[in-house]
Amino acid sequence: MNLEEYFARTGYKGSTEKQDLETLTDIFQHHIRAVPFENLSIHCGEKITLELEHVYNKIVRRKRGGWCMENNQLLGWVLRGLGYDTSFLGAYVFNPHQNAYATLMTHLVVKVVIDGKAYVVDGGFGVSYQMWQPMELVSGKDQPQVPGIFRFTEKNGVWYLEKMRRKQYIPNQSFSNCDLLEKKECRKVYMFSLEPRTVEDFRFQCTYLQTSPDSLFTKKSICTLQTTDGFRALIGWTLTETTYNYKDNMDLVEFVSLEDEEVEKTLKEKFNITLERKLVPINVKGSYTI
């Protein structure tokens, strides 16, 4: 494992000497535009493990993506290798269909401290809730980014992330009531504390999420990737391409339904992913919005 090979994977060619916010942001944006957030291993007979060497080989050498425990673990390793002050935090994801936060801590994020200021770096959420810049860990402050306005609020030691989105224009009106579409303009994303976590704290969750029939990740095959002006997502057989702010305060959301034989080709062309095993797409309705 070496940093040069990782940077070749993400296409980053900038400085590795400075541990400043600008460099962190650049490295982070190269990661989210090169490495998909995806759970395809579950749906093609592969086991997801949390050993760093396995994560490195999967994402860097096999040019795959991963979920938060993979993406953010790798990002944390990279940033530590560059000299950043980093630690892991654990979050509870909000389920919009149940209107409640999960009771299981399933989301791993990275905290980075630069010149005494703390930032959250999360390269493992995907779709429209994927931040594009490190977020300063400060309560009640709007932090506008290209995807929308993010904000942390803190109450009694618990931190909450929410995001406000723009209006949406859906040219294909047959998808206007699609259950994948987020209807609310302000959406809760997750909650967390500042208690430092380790990868070991996520062992049970890693197994549960890929085996339980109640897990979102066993109900949907997901692959999403950020682009220079939005993101694309393949969920089951539904391909979505979103362009942020294509008109004033309006995002363009384009849907296409794929046939079985188009899925593999789309993964290669849109996400640069070639699977070693046969994917069995799935998209059980509910519990996930883009």
Secondary structure, 3 states (H helix, E strand, C coil): CCHHHHHHHHCCCCCCCCCCHHHHHHHHHHHHHHCCEECHHHHHCCCCCCCHHHHHHHHHHCCCCECHHHHHHHHHHHHHHCCCEEEEEEEEEEECCCCEECCCCCEEEEEEEECCEEEEECCCCCHHHCCCCCEECCECCEEEECCEEEEEEEECCEEEEEEECCEEECCCHHHCCCCCCCCCCEEEEEEECCCCECHHHHHHHHHHHHHCCCCHHHHECEEEEECCCEEEEEECCEEEEEEEEEECCEEEEEEEECCHHHHHHHHHHHHCCCCCCCCCCCECCCCCCC
